[in-house]
Amino acid sequence: MNKTVALVNEWGKFEAQHPDGSLEDFCRHYLAHQEQQQPKGKLVAGVVPDVPDGLLLKIIGRIQKLNLYYAHLALKETEVNQLEEFGMLTYIHQEKHPRKTDVIYASLFELSSGTDMLNRLKAKGLIEEQEDKEDKRSKRLSLTPRGEKVMAKCKARILRNANMIMKDLSQDDKLLCIQLLRNVEIKFSALWPTHRNSTFEAVYREVMEA
């Protein structure tokens, strides 16, 4: 069958099932339902969730754990021990003189654990604190010259790690994944600070009823 005719037929099926669907919706639907070459080995270890929501989150979670493992290898001999520490250095570099609390919450840490990590970076001579001229109760952070050098060295290694892990994905696939998942990250990154003292049931109702 002519490829154009086949694609039009698929569009017709999609439009019949989803009359309000957009062209973008069709493209995502079409790609999601294509038969893919079966990967070698199990999709995920342990219990495989039987609902797409759970399976997707488990895949994302396992990829992140693997990323942390390989990032730890990449960061050896750099004075930075964890990917989260590198993330804090990068945030401070990018934002110039951010408030200490902004660095902690942007990194998805509680105040106590985030403060401990920043104190370790300070003890290594990678960051320094300044008074906040607008709020005397707050501190602002910046990288030291040594911190700038260490951050640059770490960045090169972390980029190589990212290239290695995502090697088998095409550029288009990477951009599609970013497009599909970015709003989830943006939404819950904004919400989680307000949920720290809430129950799950309260959070669930708020999110699901919005």
DAHU-V526618 format. One line per field, one symbol per residue. phi: phi as a letter, one per 30 degrees, with the letter a starting at -180 (. if undefined). psi: psi as a letter, one per 40 degrees, with the letter a starting at -180 (. if undefined). burial: + if it has 16 or more other C-alpha atoms within 10 Angstrom, else -. Layout:
BEGIN
phi = ???
psi = ???
burial = ???
END
This chain:
BEGIN
phi = .edddddddddddddddbdcdcddddedddddcddcddddiddbdidcecbeeddddddddddddddddddddddeiciccbdddddddddddddibddedddddddicdeddddeddddddddicbbcbddddbddcccbbddedddddddddeddddddddddcedcdddddddddddceddddddddddddcdccdddddeddddcd
psi = ihdddddddddddddddgdeiiddddddddddeihihhihiidiiahhieidddddddddddddddddddddddeifeehdiddddddddddddecgiidddddddefiidddddddddddddefdiiiiihddheeiiiiiiidddddddddddddddddddddedehiddddddddddeddddddddddddeedeiiddddddddde.
burial = ----------+--+-----------+----------------------------+--+--------++-+++-++---+++++++++++++++---+++++-+++-+-+----++-++--++---++++--+------++++++--++-++--++-++--+-----------------------------------------+-------
END
